[in-house]
């Protein structure tokens, strides 16, 4: 069970990092190939999705990123 929690924590870290990279690259009018679909629904919805990626990834990392069991 700990193995699954650690993988979820790492996935959250990757999702959050992709959200941050997407925001930084969108300033220079670039985008990550996996996240190219974000701006299909418009600029505002693209920013909402990017922010949700960061918040969701951060939540996964904070909840499952620790190796220790809170007992």
C-alpha positions as a Markdown table, in Angstrom:
| # | Residue | x | y | z |
|---|---|---|---|---|
| 1 | Unk | 0.0 | 0.0 | 0.0 |
| 2 | Unk | 2.9 | 2.4 | 0.7 |
| 3 | Unk | 4.2 | 1.8 | -2.8 |
| 4 | Unk | 0.9 | 3.1 | -4.3 |
| 5 | Unk | 1.0 | 6.1 | -2.0 |
| 6 | Unk | 4.5 | 7.0 | -3.0 |
| 7 | Unk | 3.6 | 6.7 | -6.7 |
| 8 | Unk | 0.6 | 9.0 | -6.2 |
| 9 | Unk | 2.9 | 11.5 | -4.5 |
| 10 | Unk | 5.3 | 11.4 | -7.4 |
| 11 | Unk | 2.5 | 11.7 | -9.9 |
| 12 | Unk | 1.2 | 14.7 | -8.1 |
| 13 | Unk | 4.7 | 16.3 | -8.2 |
| 14 | Unk | 4.9 | 15.7 | -11.9 |
| 15 | Unk | 1.4 | 17.1 | -12.5 |
| 16 | Unk | 2.1 | 20.2 | -10.5 |
| 17 | Unk | 5.5 | 20.7 | -12.3 |
| 18 | Unk | 3.8 | 20.4 | -15.7 |
| 19 | Unk | 1.3 | 23.0 | -14.6 |
| 20 | Unk | 4.0 | 25.4 | -13.6 |
| 21 | Unk | 6.0 | 24.7 | -16.7 |
| 22 | Unk | 2.9 | 25.3 | -18.8 |
| 23 | Unk | 2.3 | 28.7 | -17.2 |
| 24 | Unk | 5.9 | 29.7 | -17.7 |
| 25 | Unk | 6.0 | 28.5 | -21.3 |
| 26 | Unk | 2.6 | 30.2 | -22.1 |
| 27 | Unk | 4.2 | 33.5 | -21.4 |
| 28 | Unk | 6.6 | 32.9 | -24.3 |
| 29 | Unk | 3.7 | 31.5 | -26.5 |
| 30 | Unk | 4.9 | 27.9 | -26.2 |
| 31 | Unk | 3.2 | 24.9 | -24.7 |
| 32 | Unk | 4.0 | 21.3 | -23.5 |
| 33 | Unk | 2.9 | 18.8 | -26.2 |
| 34 | Unk | 0.8 | 16.8 | -23.6 |
| 35 | Unk | -1.0 | 20.0 | -22.6 |
| 36 | Unk | -1.6 | 21.4 | -26.1 |
| 37 | Unk | -5.4 | 20.8 | -25.7 |
| 38 | Unk | -5.7 | 23.3 | -22.8 |
| 39 | Unk | -6.2 | 26.3 | -24.9 |
| 40 | Unk | -8.9 | 24.8 | -27.2 |
| 41 | Unk | -11.6 | 26.3 | -24.9 |
| 42 | Unk | -10.1 | 29.7 | -24.8 |
| 43 | Unk | -7.5 | 31.7 | -22.9 |
| 44 | Unk | -9.4 | 32.0 | -19.6 |
| 45 | Unk | -10.3 | 28.3 | -19.4 |
| 46 | Unk | -6.7 | 27.4 | -20.2 |
| 47 | Unk | -5.5 | 29.4 | -17.2 |
| 48 | Unk | -8.1 | 27.8 | -15.0 |
| 49 | Unk | -6.9 | 24.3 | -16.1 |
| 50 | Unk | -3.3 | 25.2 | -15.5 |
| 51 | Unk | -4.1 | 26.5 | -12.0 |
| 52 | Unk | -6.1 | 23.3 | -11.3 |
| 53 | Unk | -3.2 | 21.2 | -12.4 |
| 54 | Unk | -0.9 | 22.9 | -9.9 |
| 55 | Unk | -3.4 | 22.8 | -7.1 |
| 56 | Unk | -4.4 | 19.1 | -7.8 |
| 57 | Unk | -0.8 | 18.0 | -8.2 |
| 58 | Unk | 0.2 | 19.9 | -5.0 |
| 59 | Unk | -2.6 | 18.3 | -3.1 |
| 60 | Unk | -1.6 | 14.8 | -4.3 |
| 61 | Unk | 2.0 | 15.5 | -3.3 |
| 62 | Unk | 1.2 | 16.8 | 0.1 |
| 63 | Unk | -1.2 | 13.9 | 0.9 |
| 64 | Unk | 0.8 | 11.0 | -0.5 |
| 65 | Unk | 4.4 | 12.3 | -1.0 |
| 66 | Unk | 5.6 | 11.3 | 2.5 |
| 67 | Unk | 7.3 | 8.0 | 3.1 |
| 68 | Unk | 6.3 | 8.0 | 6.7 |
| 69 | Unk | 2.9 | 6.7 | 7.9 |
| 70 | Unk | 1.1 | 9.2 | 10.1 |
| 71 | Unk | 0.0 | 6.9 | 13.0 |
